[in-house]
Amino acid sequence: MAKIVDEFEAAERAAIIRLENKIVTDSPLYRSGATDPREIPPWFKELSRDPPVQVLVGDDPRLPGMPSKPSLIDYFTYRFGPSQHLLQSARLAVKNGCSEKIVLACLLHDISVFGLLVPDHGYWGAQLIAPYVDEEVSWAVRYHQALRFFPDPEVGYEYPQSYIDWFGSDYRVDDYIRRDYEVARNHKWYMSARHITINDFYAFDPDIVVPLDDFVDLIGRHFRQPEEGLGLDSSPAAHMWRTIMRPTKFL
């Protein structure tokens, strides 16, 4: 029996990721779903080993390095997943004659999906950008989360067929989504959030490649880049950007 336990522990230790002789830790949210987050992670036992082991507390060497004062452009370049959808959405907003603020909102509306979290991405995305953009822009990003489930034929937005395919024809949104739809529908900035949905659903063309350079000047005009670097300032959202920058940082 002791041999089996030893072999199990050896296999468990072998499965722990080590980089530069340091243990790489992960968060409960990272594990949740793939495993039960209530279970003790394999790396936790390593913290009490004798002799002591070190954990990764700085940059993850598997990721490209970030500049000392990272900008939004740097996050697009080094941390966000393939973001053509965002760029195509912004391009479509330009073609449709939207204001620069709405173009920026379209460019940023799904950054949580590409850089942080998929669930409730509109809410997370709005929090990420709120300290750095006009309030209307972050508001629009937040409420596009709810509006995308509700058609508005008068402005040319129908319920997406892809949602029927993905969620089923009998899908009903959660109560908080319906509540926030009602809030947005009666708000002065309703059309700002609605423009995101209009320029969102139709922005998945595999034959179009939009360069990020097309929006560098617009970002410079409407995104307040902190002097210390995005994520290194003291805004209420800075910690979220730091998490994107160093997703495996211990504590």
Backbone as numpy.savetxt, mean C-alpha at the origin, in Angstrom:
# Nx Ny Nz CAx CAy CAz Cx Cy Cz
12.12 -40.42 21.19 11.28 -39.22 21.19 12.15 -37.96 21.19
13.21 -37.98 22.01 14.11 -36.82 22.08 14.75 -36.56 20.73
15.09 -37.65 20.00 15.69 -37.49 18.69 14.74 -36.80 17.73
13.45 -37.16 17.79 12.45 -36.54 16.91 12.33 -35.06 17.20
12.33 -34.71 18.49 12.24 -33.31 18.89 13.45 -32.54 18.39
14.65 -33.16 18.55 15.87 -32.50 18.09 15.84 -32.28 16.59
15.37 -33.27 15.86 15.30 -33.15 14.41 14.30 -32.07 14.00
13.19 -32.00 14.73 12.19 -30.97 14.44 12.77 -29.58 14.67
13.46 -29.43 15.81 14.04 -28.12 16.11 15.13 -27.76 15.10
15.88 -28.74 14.65 16.91 -28.47 13.66 16.29 -28.01 12.35
15.21 -28.66 11.94 14.52 -28.26 10.72 13.91 -26.87 10.86
13.37 -26.60 12.06 12.77 -25.30 12.31 13.81 -24.19 12.24
14.97 -24.46 12.83 16.05 -23.47 12.81 16.55 -23.26 11.39
16.62 -24.34 10.63 17.09 -24.24 9.25 16.14 -23.41 8.40
14.86 -23.39 8.79 13.86 -22.66 8.02 13.86 -21.16 8.33
14.52 -20.79 9.42 14.57 -19.39 9.79 15.51 -18.65 8.85
15.03 -17.54 8.31 15.84 -16.76 7.38 16.95 -16.04 8.14
18.16 -16.18 7.64 19.29 -15.45 8.22 19.97 -14.66 7.12
20.19 -13.41 7.36 20.88 -12.55 6.41 22.02 -11.85 7.14
23.20 -11.95 6.57 24.38 -11.34 7.18 24.53 -11.80 8.64
24.24 -13.10 8.86 24.34 -13.71 10.20 23.37 -13.11 11.20
22.32 -12.51 10.72 21.28 -11.95 11.59 19.95 -12.61 11.27
19.13 -12.80 12.30 17.80 -13.38 12.11 16.85 -12.33 11.56
16.08 -12.72 10.57 15.07 -11.83 10.01 13.73 -12.14 10.66
13.14 -11.17 11.32 11.85 -11.36 11.98 10.73 -10.89 11.07
9.51 -11.25 11.43 8.34 -10.79 10.68 7.22 -10.47 11.66
6.22 -9.78 11.20 5.13 -9.34 12.07 3.98 -10.33 12.05
3.11 -10.32 13.06 1.93 -11.20 13.05 1.07 -11.00 11.81
0.94 -9.75 11.36 0.13 -9.49 10.18 0.73 -10.16 8.95
2.05 -10.18 8.88 2.75 -10.82 7.77 2.43 -12.31 7.71
2.34 -12.95 8.88 2.11 -14.39 8.95 0.64 -14.75 8.90
-0.22 -13.82 9.29 -1.64 -14.12 9.47 -2.27 -14.60 8.17
-2.91 -15.75 8.25 -3.52 -16.35 7.07 -2.69 -17.52 6.60
-1.40 -17.27 6.35 -0.51 -18.38 5.99 -0.33 -19.31 7.18
-0.29 -18.72 8.38 -0.27 -19.49 9.62 -1.18 -18.79 10.61
-1.44 -19.45 11.72 -2.22 -18.84 12.79 -1.32 -17.86 13.54
-1.64 -16.56 13.53 -0.74 -15.58 14.16 -0.63 -15.75 15.66
-1.48 -16.58 16.26 -1.39 -16.82 17.70 -0.26 -17.78 18.04
0.26 -18.49 17.04 1.35 -19.40 17.27 2.66 -18.63 17.41
3.56 -19.16 18.23 4.87 -18.53 18.39 5.66 -18.71 17.10
6.18 -17.64 16.53 6.95 -17.77 15.29 8.26 -18.48 15.52
8.79 -19.19 14.54 10.04 -19.94 14.73 11.20 -19.07 15.21
11.27 -17.82 14.74 12.42 -17.00 15.11 12.40 -16.59 16.58
11.23 -16.66 17.24 11.12 -16.18 18.61 12.01 -16.98 19.57
12.08 -18.28 19.34 12.90 -19.13 20.21 14.38 -18.77 20.07
14.76 -18.28 18.91 16.16 -17.95 18.68 16.63 -16.82 19.59
15.71 -15.99 20.04 16.09 -14.83 20.85 16.66 -15.22 22.21
16.34 -16.44 22.65 16.82 -16.88 23.97 17.96 -17.90 23.86
18.53 -18.03 22.67 19.63 -18.98 22.50 20.88 -18.52 23.25
21.71 -19.46 23.59 22.99 -19.17 24.22 24.08 -19.87 23.40
24.99 -19.14 22.79 25.20 -17.70 22.91 24.10 -16.91 22.20
23.95 -15.63 22.55 22.89 -14.79 21.96 23.07 -14.63 20.45
21.95 -14.45 19.80 21.96 -14.19 18.36 21.53 -12.76 18.12
21.87 -12.24 16.97 21.46 -10.89 16.61 20.29 -10.93 15.64
19.51 -9.86 15.67 18.39 -9.74 14.74 18.68 -8.61 13.76
17.99 -8.65 12.63 18.16 -7.61 11.63 17.41 -6.35 12.08
18.13 -5.28 12.30 17.50 -4.05 12.77 17.65 -2.90 11.76
18.36 -3.15 10.69 18.56 -2.09 9.69 17.95 -2.46 8.36
18.65 -2.09 7.31 18.16 -2.36 5.97 18.18 -3.86 5.68
17.19 -4.32 4.93 17.15 -5.71 4.49 17.99 -5.82 3.22
19.07 -6.59 3.24 19.95 -6.65 2.07 19.31 -7.26 0.83
18.14 -7.88 0.99 17.44 -8.43 -0.17 16.74 -7.35 -0.98
16.60 -6.16 -0.38 15.91 -5.06 -1.04 16.91 -4.03 -1.53
16.57 -3.31 -2.62 17.47 -2.25 -3.07 17.56 -1.14 -2.03
18.74 -0.55 -1.91 18.93 0.52 -0.95 18.13 1.76 -1.30
17.76 2.51 -0.28 17.02 3.76 -0.46 17.97 4.93 -0.21
17.73 6.07 -0.86 18.54 7.27 -0.59 18.41 7.70 0.87
19.35 8.50 1.32 19.34 8.94 2.72 18.13 9.81 3.03
17.60 10.52 2.04 16.41 11.34 2.21 15.40 10.95 1.12
14.74 9.82 1.29 13.90 9.29 0.21 12.71 10.18 -0.11
12.37 10.19 -1.37 11.22 10.95 -1.87 10.13 9.98 -2.30
8.97 10.52 -2.65 7.89 9.68 -3.17 8.35 8.95 -4.42
9.10 9.62 -5.26 9.61 8.98 -6.48 10.47 7.77 -6.11
11.27 7.90 -5.07 12.12 6.78 -4.64 11.28 5.59 -4.18
10.18 5.85 -3.49 9.32 4.74 -3.08 8.70 4.06 -4.29
8.28 4.84 -5.28 7.77 4.25 -6.52 8.85 3.38 -7.16
10.08 3.85 -7.13 11.18 3.18 -7.82 11.68 1.95 -7.08
11.81 2.02 -5.75 12.49 0.98 -5.00 11.60 0.12 -4.10
10.36 0.55 -3.84 9.55 -0.20 -2.89 8.17 -0.60 -3.42
7.56 0.19 -4.26 6.22 -0.18 -4.73 6.33 -1.31 -5.75
5.30 -2.17 -5.74 5.22 -3.20 -6.76 4.97 -2.59 -8.12
4.91 -3.41 -9.17 4.66 -2.88 -10.52 3.43 -1.97 -10.52
3.66 -0.69 -10.80 2.61 0.32 -10.57 2.06 0.94 -11.85
2.09 0.19 -12.95 1.54 0.73 -14.19 0.06 1.10 -14.04
-0.66 0.36 -13.21 -2.07 0.70 -13.02 -2.22 2.13 -12.52
-1.41 2.53 -11.55 -1.48 3.89 -11.02 -1.11 4.91 -12.10
-0.07 4.62 -12.84 0.39 5.54 -13.88 -0.63 5.64 -15.01
-1.23 4.52 -15.38 -2.26 4.55 -16.41 -3.50 5.30 -15.93
-3.84 5.13 -14.67 -4.98 5.84 -14.11 -4.75 7.34 -14.15
-3.55 7.77 -13.75 -3.23 9.20 -13.80 -3.22 9.71 -15.23
-2.69 8.92 -16.14 -2.67 9.31 -17.56 -4.09 9.48 -18.10
-4.98 8.57 -17.73 -6.37 8.65 -18.17 -7.05 9.88 -17.60
-6.72 10.21 -16.34 -7.30 11.41 -15.74 -6.86 12.67 -16.49
-5.62 12.69 -16.93 -5.14 13.82 -17.74 -5.93 13.89 -19.04
-6.09 12.76 -19.72 -6.83 12.72 -20.99 -8.27 13.17 -20.81
-8.84 12.88 -19.64 -10.23 13.24 -19.38 -10.38 14.66 -18.85
-9.29 15.40 -18.81 -9.36 16.81 -18.45 -9.48 17.08 -16.97
-9.07 16.15 -16.13 -9.15 16.36 -14.68 -8.11 17.37 -14.22
-8.37 18.00 -13.09 -7.42 18.94 -12.50 -6.18 18.19 -12.03
-5.12 18.94 -11.77 -3.89 18.31 -11.32 -4.08 17.61 -9.97
-4.92 18.16 -9.12 -5.16 17.50 -7.83 -5.80 16.12 -8.03
-6.72 16.03 -8.97 -7.38 14.75 -9.22 -6.42 13.79 -9.91
-5.58 14.30 -10.79 -4.56 13.45 -11.42 -3.66 12.86 -10.34
-3.24 13.69 -9.38 -2.41 13.19 -8.28 -3.16 12.14 -7.47
-4.44 12.38 -7.19 -5.24 11.41 -6.45 -5.30 10.08 -7.19
-5.45 10.13 -8.51 -5.47 8.90 -9.30 -4.11 8.20 -9.26
-3.04 8.99 -9.28 -1.70 8.42 -9.23 -1.44 7.72 -7.90
-2.09 8.19 -6.82 -1.81 7.68 -5.48 -2.91 6.78 -4.92
-4.01 6.59 -5.64 -5.18 5.98 -5.02 -4.96 4.55 -4.52
-4.07 3.80 -5.15 -3.84 2.41 -4.74 -2.43 2.18 -4.21
-1.77 3.21 -3.69 -0.39 2.99 -3.26 -0.30 2.01 -2.10
-1.35 1.90 -1.29 -1.32 0.90 -0.23 -1.28 -0.51 -0.81
-2.01 -0.74 -1.89 -2.00 -2.04 -2.54 -0.59 -2.40 -3.00
0.11 -1.42 -3.55 1.42 -1.69 -4.13 2.56 -1.59 -3.12
2.32 -0.95 -1.95 3.42 -0.74 -1.03 3.19 -1.19 0.39
1.93 -1.41 0.80 1.69 -1.66 2.22 0.70 -2.79 2.45
-0.59 -2.52 2.27 -1.63 -3.50 2.55 -2.72 -3.44 1.50
-3.30 -4.59 1.19 -4.42 -4.64 0.25 -5.77 -4.39 0.94
-6.05 -5.03 2.10 -7.36 -4.79 2.73 -7.55 -3.32 3.09
-8.74 -2.80 2.81 -9.06 -1.40 3.12 -7.99 -0.44 2.59
-7.57 -0.68 1.37 -6.44 0.07 0.81 -6.72 1.56 0.67
-7.99 1.93 0.47 -8.31 3.35 0.37 -8.04 4.09 1.67
-8.39 3.45 2.78 -8.19 4.07 4.09 -6.71 4.16 4.43
-5.97 3.07 4.20 -4.54 3.08 4.46 -3.83 4.08 3.56
-4.21 4.09 2.29 -3.58 5.02 1.35 -3.81 6.46 1.73
-5.02 6.78 2.16 -5.33 8.15 2.57 -4.49 8.56 3.78
-4.30 7.66 4.73 -3.47 7.97 5.89 -2.01 8.18 5.50
-1.54 7.38 4.56 -0.16 7.51 4.11 0.14 8.90 3.55
-0.80 9.43 2.78 -0.51 10.67 2.05 -1.06 11.91 2.72
-1.93 11.77 3.72 -2.63 12.92 4.29 -1.72 14.08 4.71
-0.57 13.83 5.35 0.25 14.96 5.78 0.94 15.71 4.62
0.88 15.13 3.42 1.72 15.64 2.34 0.95 16.17 1.14
-0.37 16.06 1.17 -1.17 16.49 0.02 -2.33 17.35 0.50
-2.99 18.00 -0.45 -4.19 18.76 -0.14 -5.24 17.82 0.46
-6.01 18.33 1.40 -7.00 17.49 2.09 -7.97 16.84 1.11
-8.31 17.53 0.05 -9.23 16.97 -0.94 -8.67 15.71 -1.59
-7.36 15.67 -1.80 -6.73 14.52 -2.43 -6.80 13.30 -1.51
-6.44 13.45 -0.25 -6.48 12.31 0.67 -7.93 11.88 0.91
-8.85 12.84 0.96 -10.26 12.50 1.13 -10.75 11.65 -0.04
-10.38 12.04 -1.24 -10.81 11.31 -2.44 -10.25 9.89 -2.44
-8.99 9.74 -2.04 -8.39 8.41 -1.99 -9.11 7.55 -0.96
-9.44 8.12 0.18 -10.16 7.35 1.21 -11.52 6.87 0.70
-12.28 7.75 0.10 -13.66 7.40 -0.21 -13.84 6.70 -1.56
-12.81 6.65 -2.37 -12.95 5.84 -3.58 -13.12 4.37 -3.19
-12.61 4.01 -2.00 -12.76 2.65 -1.48 -14.23 2.22 -1.47
-15.12 3.11 -1.06 -16.54 2.78 -1.00 -17.24 3.03 -2.33
-16.90 4.13 -2.98 -17.63 4.51 -4.20 -17.50 3.49 -5.32
-16.40 2.76 -5.36 -16.19 1.84 -6.47 -17.23 0.72 -6.51
-17.91 0.49 -5.37 -18.93 -0.56 -5.33 -20.33 -0.06 -5.73
-20.46 1.24 -6.00 -21.78 1.81 -6.26 -21.78 2.56 -7.59
-22.60 2.13 -8.52 -22.62 2.78 -9.84 -23.19 4.18 -9.78
-22.79 4.98 -10.75 -23.36 6.31 -10.95 -23.44 6.53 -12.46
-24.49 6.00 -13.10 -24.59 6.08 -14.56 -24.57 7.50 -15.10
-24.99 8.47 -14.30 -25.02 9.85 -14.78 -23.64 10.39 -15.11
-22.62 9.85 -14.47 -21.25 10.30 -14.77 -20.44 9.21 -15.47
-21.10 8.14 -15.86 -20.45 7.11 -16.66 -19.76 6.02 -15.89
-20.14 5.80 -14.63 -19.52 4.73 -13.86 -20.54 3.63 -13.59
-20.26 2.43 -14.09 -21.10 1.27 -13.84 -20.37 0.31 -12.91
-21.13 -0.53 -12.23 -20.52 -1.54 -11.36 -19.65 -2.45 -12.21
-18.39 -2.63 -11.86 -17.46 -3.39 -12.72 -17.85 -4.86 -12.87
-17.80 -5.34 -14.09 -18.03 -6.76 -14.35 -17.01 -7.61 -13.61
-15.78 -7.08 -13.48 -14.74 -7.85 -12.78 -15.13 -8.11 -11.33
-15.89 -7.20 -10.70 -16.31 -7.41 -9.32 -17.33 -8.55 -9.24
-18.18 -8.64 -10.24 -19.12 -9.76 -10.30 -18.36 -11.07 -10.44
-17.32 -11.05 -11.29 -16.51 -12.26 -11.50 -15.75 -12.63 -10.23
-15.18 -11.64 -9.56 -14.32 -11.91 -8.41 -15.10 -12.23 -7.15
-16.19 -11.48 -6.90 -16.90 -11.57 -5.63 -18.20 -12.37 -5.71
-18.71 -12.56 -6.92 -19.99 -13.23 -7.09 -21.13 -12.23 -7.26
-22.16 -12.65 -7.96 -23.27 -11.75 -8.25 -24.11 -11.41 -7.03
-23.99 -12.22 -5.97 -24.78 -11.99 -4.77 -23.97 -11.26 -3.68
-22.80 -10.75 -4.01 -21.95 -10.08 -3.02 -22.60 -8.80 -2.52
-22.54 -8.60 -1.21 -23.03 -7.36 -0.60 -21.92 -6.76 0.25
-21.70 -5.48 0.10 -20.60 -4.84 0.80 -20.86 -4.79 2.30
-19.79 -4.64 3.07 -19.91 -4.49 4.52 -20.62 -3.19 4.86
-21.20 -3.17 6.07 -21.97 -2.00 6.48 -21.14 -0.72 6.48
-19.85 -0.80 6.85 -19.06 0.43 6.90 -18.79 0.99 5.50
-18.76 0.10 4.50 -18.59 0.57 3.11 -19.84 1.30 2.66
-21.00 0.75 2.96 -22.26 1.41 2.60 -22.41 2.73 3.35
-22.01 2.75 4.61 -22.08 3.99 5.39 -21.20 5.06 4.78
-19.97 4.68 4.42 -19.05 5.67 3.86 -19.46 6.09 2.46
-20.12 5.21 1.73 -20.68 5.63 0.44 -21.70 6.74 0.65
-22.59 6.59 1.64 -23.59 7.62 1.90 -22.93 8.94 2.31
-21.87 8.84 3.12 -21.14 10.05 3.51 -20.57 10.74 2.27
-19.91 9.96 1.42 -19.27 10.52 0.24 -20.28 11.07 -0.75
-21.40 10.36 -0.90 -22.41 10.76 -1.90 -22.97 12.14 -1.59
-22.95 12.53 -0.34 -23.52 13.82 0.05 -22.46 14.86 0.42
-21.23 14.60 0.02 -20.13 15.48 0.38 -19.78 16.40 -0.79
-19.23 17.56 -0.47 -18.87 18.54 -1.51 -17.78 18.01 -2.45
-16.99 17.04 -1.97 -15.92 16.49 -2.80 -16.30 15.15 -3.42
-17.59 14.87 -3.48 -18.02 13.59 -4.05 -17.38 13.30 -5.40
-17.41 14.28 -6.30 -16.91 14.03 -7.65 -15.40 13.84 -7.67
-14.70 14.35 -6.68 -13.26 14.13 -6.62 -12.97 12.64 -6.42
-13.68 12.02 -5.49 -13.51 10.58 -5.27 -14.10 9.79 -6.43
-15.21 10.27 -6.97 -15.83 9.56 -8.09 -14.93 9.54 -9.32
-14.18 10.62 -9.54 -13.26 10.66 -10.67 -12.20 9.57 -10.55
-11.82 9.23 -9.33 -10.86 8.13 -9.17 -11.46 6.84 -9.69
-12.71 6.55 -9.34 -13.33 5.31 -9.81 -13.49 5.32 -11.33
-13.80 6.47 -11.88 -13.97 6.57 -13.34 -12.65 6.29 -14.05
-11.56 6.80 -13.49 -10.26 6.64 -14.12 -9.49 5.45 -13.56
-10.14 4.66 -12.74 -9.52 3.50 -12.10 -9.84 2.22 -12.87
-11.09 1.91 -12.99 -11.52 0.63 -13.55 -11.01 0.41 -14.96
-10.92 1.48 -15.74 -10.58 1.34 -17.14 -9.08 1.49 -17.40
-8.27 1.51 -16.34 -6.84 1.77 -16.50 -6.02 0.50 -16.33
-6.31 -0.51 -17.15 -5.57 -1.77 -17.09 -5.16 -2.23 -18.49
-4.57 -1.36 -19.27 -4.21 -1.69 -20.64 -2.81 -2.27 -20.69
-2.66 -3.56 -21.03 -1.32 -4.17 -21.05 -0.44 -3.64 -22.17
-1.02 -2.94 -23.13 -0.25 -2.45 -24.27 0.24 -1.02 -24.08
-0.08 -0.41 -22.94 0.36 0.96 -22.66 1.35 0.95 -21.51
2.49 1.59 -21.73 3.49 1.74 -20.68 3.68 3.24 -20.44
3.33 3.68 -19.24 3.40 5.10 -18.88 4.62 5.31 -17.99
5.54 6.17 -18.39 6.73 6.41 -17.54 6.41 7.28 -16.34
7.03 6.97 -15.23 6.86 7.77 -14.01 7.32 9.20 -14.24
8.29 9.39 -15.12 8.81 10.73 -15.40 7.72 11.69 -15.85
6.64 11.16 -16.43 5.54 12.02 -16.89 4.90 12.80 -15.74
5.09 12.33 -14.50 4.39 12.94 -13.37 5.33 13.51 -12.31
6.61 13.55 -12.62 7.57 14.08 -11.65 7.28 15.55 -11.34
7.01 16.35 -12.36 6.73 17.77 -12.12 5.44 17.96 -11.34
4.42 17.18 -11.66 3.15 17.28 -10.95 3.34 16.92 -9.48
4.09 15.87 -9.21 4.38 15.49 -7.82 5.10 16.62 -7.11
6.05 17.23 -7.80 6.79 18.34 -7.20 5.91 19.51 -6.84
4.86 19.73 -7.61 3.95 20.86 -7.34 2.94 20.56 -6.25
2.54 19.31 -6.09 1.39 19.01 -5.23 1.66 18.02 -4.10
2.86 17.45 -4.03 3.19 16.54 -2.92 4.27 17.21 -2.08
3.98 17.43 -0.80 4.90 18.16 0.08 5.99 17.21 0.59
7.10 17.22 -0.11 8.22 16.36 0.27 8.87 16.88 1.53
8.93 16.08 2.61 9.60 16.55 3.83 11.10 16.68 3.62
11.67 17.72 4.19 13.10 17.98 4.04 13.94 16.81 4.56
13.49 16.16 5.63 14.26 15.07 6.23 14.24 13.79 5.39
13.27 13.71 4.49 13.05 12.49 3.73 11.72 11.87 4.12
11.01 11.32 3.16 9.70 10.72 3.41 9.86 9.48 4.28
9.30 9.52 5.47 9.45 8.45 6.45 10.41 8.80 7.56
11.21 9.83 7.35 12.18 10.25 8.36 11.80 11.56 9.01
10.62 12.05 8.67 10.10 13.27 9.29 9.27 12.88 10.51
8.58 13.84 11.08 7.81 13.57 12.30 6.31 13.65 12.07
5.86 13.41 10.84 4.43 13.46 10.57 3.73 12.24 11.17
2.40 12.30 11.32 1.65 11.16 11.87 1.71 9.91 11.00
2.16 10.05 9.74 2.23 8.89 8.84 3.65 8.43 8.59
4.64 9.10 9.18 6.03 8.77 8.88 6.37 7.32 9.18
5.82 6.78 10.28 6.13 5.40 10.65 5.65 4.41 9.61
4.56 4.76 8.91 4.05 3.86 7.88 5.01 3.80 6.70
5.57 4.96 6.34 6.56 4.99 5.26 7.83 4.26 5.68
8.22 4.38 6.95 9.41 3.66 7.42 9.19 2.15 7.36
7.95 1.71 7.62 7.64 0.29 7.54 7.78 -0.21 6.11
7.38 0.61 5.15 7.56 0.24 3.74 9.04 0.21 3.41
9.78 1.17 3.95 11.21 1.24 3.67 11.95 0.03 4.25
11.62 -0.35 5.50 12.30 -1.44 6.19 11.26 -2.43 6.74
10.67 -3.23 5.87 9.55 -4.08 6.29 9.93 -5.20 7.26
11.22 -5.54 7.37 11.62 -6.63 8.27 12.44 -6.11 9.46
12.38 -4.81 9.70 13.12 -4.24 10.83 12.55 -4.78 12.15
13.44 -5.23 13.03 13.00 -5.75 14.33 12.62 -4.60 15.25
11.41 -4.61 15.78 10.89 -3.58 16.69 11.01 -2.21 16.05
